[in-house]
Structures are given as structure tokens and as C-alpha cells.
Amino acid sequence: MSKPIIIKQATFLSVLLLAALVFFSGCNGEPEREEEEVTVETEDMGKQPWVLDIEEATIANPNYRLARWTGEYMQMVLMSIEPGGVIDLEVHEDHDQFIRIEQGEARIRMGKTEEDLTFDENVTDDWAVFIPAGYWHEVRNTGNTDLKLYTIYAPPEHPSGTLHETYEDAEGYHE
């Protein structure tokens, strides 16, 4: 009769181990935290000393275009582009541009003329793009999530404090 007791104990231990495994599989050793609500500042902090966690600010930004620092000779703009969205083909004759991809996937096309975009690259997180003055360029979100990037214009491209919540807002601005 001791044999059924051993089986029962082994079954009980198996169930107990399985329950513990299920319970602890969701734990990573840290207490669960409520999701923090992120406040996105929209004030242009230009023409004064300023520091920020640029990756955090870029990823948290929900706006298509947000000028966060506009100085005399340079400007930093945060952008969020929906899947399939685009920064339309454009050229800046009198200034260079730098783009840093913080999240997402994009196709970058550039060329010396609007009809001849010979530069064509796919980029993802942590890539930097350098656009010389006078080059036509287009940035297209090719991923399934929002493309999060920041761009630096030298000299500034947009009025201080520019905020376009959507692509359509930005499109109306250029017209």
C-alpha cells in the first residue's frame, strides 16, 4: 500500500512545481510598476543652454514635427512618422541636415536632382544620415511601427516652436 502514497506524493510535488513555475515565470525579481504617463514637453528651449535625454524625448514624441531647440545657427527637431508615412522629397539649398533614427525602419533616398536619386539606403535604430546642402532627399517609414527620429538643421529650417501634430498639418504649413 505504500506504492499508491508515493505516486500521490510525486503527483502532488509535480503539481506544486508546475504551479510555482507558472507563478514565477511572470516575475523578473522586480515589483510590478504601474505604467508612468509620459509628459511630452513642446516648448522650444532654443537660445539658452539646455540638456535632455534625446533618445527618451525622441521616442516619447507623438508629433510629426516638433522643434525643441532653435538657435541662431542650428535647430533640433523631433519627428514621429507613421508606418508608410514620409518626409516628402525636398531640398535645402543653403544648409546641411543630420538625421538620427532612434526607433523604426526607413528608406532614405538622395540625389543631386529630383529625378536622379542615386543614393538609396535602408536604415534602422541607431543609424545616422548626413544630407549635404543642395541634395534632394526623402525619408519613408518602411516598418510596422512609428519611425522615431530627430534631425538637426544648420542653420534652422523651421520657425522657433514649430509644432505639427500630423503629416497633414505639416503639408498645409509648406503650402
Secondary structure, DSSP 4 states (H G I P E B T S, - for coil): -HHHHHHHHHHHHHHHHHHHHHHHHT--SS---PPPPPP------TTS-----HHHHHHH--SSEEEEEE-SS-EEEEEEE-TT-EEEEEE-TT-EEEEEEEES-EEEEEESBTTB--EEEEE-TT-EEEE-TT-EEEEEE-SSS-EEEEEEEES--S-TT-EESSHHHHHHHH-
